[in-house]
């Protein structure tokens, strides 16, 4: 049991205050851009009642990061998400229960990785793909050569069992790198880095959209280890899965126990902060 502090104004109210509007105008430096930003982030937040209850400063900080990367907050586009989670204040109530507040976590989607990589101008090709049962002929990790016979019928392929994941890029200068993980390896990775998934809580992104998280993992592993990373990409990777505070500090949040869940089931999860640690590129 825990107490959740909800006496702060909702984001929909805070965003309309002169203080927030002035801050956004000063940060973005363009009134029309600021107006569009307020409209787009307000629309994204309005779809999730829990997100509206988050500390408005963390929502704004995460959204401004997304804006600085020129990524859309729309959950339908999947470029980045603002995920609500409950974090301990370090205080207890009169019954000795932990007191929590809601914060918003910036979470980069795999489509965001693709957008940032493409914009660098360094990538001629970039792809990530689920490999279905019966398609893989062989993959040589030494030469990184893969041979597959893709199922031609799209509906049949969509319904077929996934057995692995393949990602590759090719630079404009011809340098090429690829990576293949079996689904078993991906599941072990998820079990290691997501406590919610390991406990079968039913709310994590890994449980709701395993392929989407797998795609993100493949791109992150591939690009962070062998790819050219622009300043924007480095910033996105560094602050992925973090709550960005109004003072500029940020904290990495591990998936933990769910408190409340609302919003789009495939895109939103509410998390509890238990473990704060350094961000590792190997984690996703």
N, C-alpha and C positions, 0 to 999 in steps of 0.2 A: 504494500500500500504506500501511497505517496500523495502529497499535496501539490497541485499545479497552480502557479500564480497566473491569474488571468485578468489582473486589474489594469493592464496597460491597454491603450487604445488599439483597435484593430488597424491593420495596415491600410484598409480602405479609407479610414478616417485620417490616419497620420499622413498619408501620401498627399492629401489635399491641404495640409497645413502650409502656411507661408514658410516656415522653417525648412521643411523638406523640399518644397518647390524651389526655394532660393538655393539650397544646397545642390539640387540636381542641375539647375540652370548654370551655376558656377562651375560644376564639374564637367558638364558636357559643352558648355560654352556656346550653345546655339539654342535659341528659344524654340524653334520648330522641332529640332531633334529632341529637346527635353519634353515637349508636348507629346511626341510620338512615343517616347520611352515610357512616360507615365501611363499612357493609354495601353501600351502592350503589356507592361508588367502588372498593371491593375487587372487586366483581363485574365492573365495567367494565374494570378493569386486568387481571383474571384471563384475559380473552379474548385478550390480546395478550402473548406472551412477551417481545417487545422492550420493550414499555412497562414490564413488571415490572423490567427491568434499568436503567431510567432512574433518575437521581438522585431519591430519594424526596422530597426537599424540593421539587423542581420539580413533581412529580406533585401533592403536597399543595397547593402554592400555586395551581396551575391549577384543582384541584378545589374549593378554597375560594372562588376567584373565581366559578366556576360556581354554587356553593351560595349565595353572596351575591346572585347574580342570579336565584336560584330557578329554575335550569335543571337539567335531568336530564343525568347523564353517560352515560346509556345510548346506545350507538351506534345502536341501532334507532330511537330517537326523533329523532336528528339535530339536537339543539338545540346541543350543543357537543361537541368532541372533544379528547382529549389525545393528541397526535401525537408519537411518539418520533423524535428526530433526534440525530445525532452532532455534537458541537461540540469544536473544538480547545481543549486546555488551555493552549496556548502553550509546551508542553514537548516535547522530543524524546527518543526512546529511544537506546540505545547505538549503534543503526544509523542514526541521523539521521532516523528516521521520526516524523511527527507523532503525538502521543498524544491520543486522543479520549476523551471521556466522553459518556454518553447523558443527554439532558435531555428533559423533556416540554414540548411546546408547546401552549398554549391556542388552540384554533381554533373560532370561532363558526360554527355552521351556519346556513343560511338560515331554518330553522324557529325558531332562536333569535332572529333578527331579528324575525320575525313575533310571537313571544311577547312580547318586550320592547315592541314598538310597541303591541300590543293592550292591555297592562297600563297604559300611560300614560293611557288613557281619552280620548285626543285623536282617535283614528282611528275613523271610522264605517265605512269600507271600506278594505281593504288586499288587494291581489292581485298575483300574478306568474304569468305564463303563457307557455309555449312556443307560438309560432305556427307552424303546419304549412303545408307547400306547398299552395297553392290556397286557403288561408283568407283571406289578407290582400287586401282590396280596395284600401284606401288608408290612409295615415297622414299627417296634416298636422302637422308639428312646430311650426308657428306657433300653431295653435289647439289642438293636442294632441288632435285628434279622430281616432279610429280607426274604421275600418269593416272588419269581418271576417264571414265566413260559416264558422262552426266546423263541422268534420266531426261529424255526429251520432253515428255509430257509434263507441263508445269504443275498441274493439279496432283498428278501422281507423285511428282518429286516433292511437293509441299507436304504431302501426307506421309512420306517415307521416313523411316527412323534415321536420325542423325547419329553418325558414328565418329565424327571428328570435325576439325575446323582448320581452314587454310587461309593464310594471309600472305600477300606479297606486295612489294613496291619496286618500281624501276625509276631511277633518276633520269633526267633529261640527258645526262652524259652517258647513259647506258648501264650504270651500276645497278645491279639487281639483287634483291634479297627476299627470301621467302621463309615461311615457318608453318609447320603442321603440328597440331596437337590432337591426340585422340580425345574423344569425349570423356573417357575415363580419367585422363590426365587433367582435363578441365574441371571435372567434378572434384578431384582431389585438391586442386587449387582453390576452388570455391569453399570447400570444407575447411581448409586451412585458414582462409582469410575472412570468412564470414561466419561469425558465431550464430547469427540468426538462421542461416542456411543449415549449418551443422546440427542445430537443434530442431530443424523442421518447423520453424515458427509459422510459416505460411505467409509472411509479409515481405520478405526481402526481394530485391530485384532479381536475384538468382533464381528464386522460386517462381516469380511471376513472369519473367522474360529471360530464361536461361540463355537462349541464343543471342539476345541483345547484349547481355553482359559478357558472353563469350567473345562476341565480335569486338567489343571494347577491349577486352583483355588481350586478344591477339594483336590488335593495332597498337596498344600501349607497349606490349612486349617488343614488337617489331620495331616501332619507330623510336622508342626510348633507348634501345640498345644499339640500333644500326642506322637509324634515320637522321636526316638533317632536321634539327629542331629550331624553328624560328623563335624569336623572343616571345611571341604570343603563345606558341605551343609550350614553351618552357613554363610560362606563367600558368597556363591552364593545367598542366600536369602537376605543378607544385601545389596548386590550390584545389585540385579535384578532391571531392569527398571531405571538404572542410567547412566549418562555420566561420565566416569572416566577421570579426567584431568591428564596431564603429571606430575603435582606436587603431585599426589597421592590423591588429594581431589576428591570427587564425589558428584553429585547432582541428586536428584530424579526428573524425568520429568513427569508431568501429560500429558495425551493425550489432544491435543488442535487442533487449526485450521490448516488444511493442506495448504502447500505452493505449493509443487510440488510432483508428485508421479511418480516413475518409478520402474522397477524391478519386481520381482515375486509377483503377486497380493495377494497371500495367505500368504506371509511371510514378506512383506516389507511395512512399512508405514512411511511417512515423517511427523514429528510432529513439532509444534511450542512450544517453552517453554514460558509458562505464569506463572505457579505456581510451585515453588520449595518448597518442604516440606520434613519432616522426613519420612523415609521409614517405613511403617506399614505392618506387616505380614497379616493383614486382607484385604488388598487392592486388592489382586489377589488370 
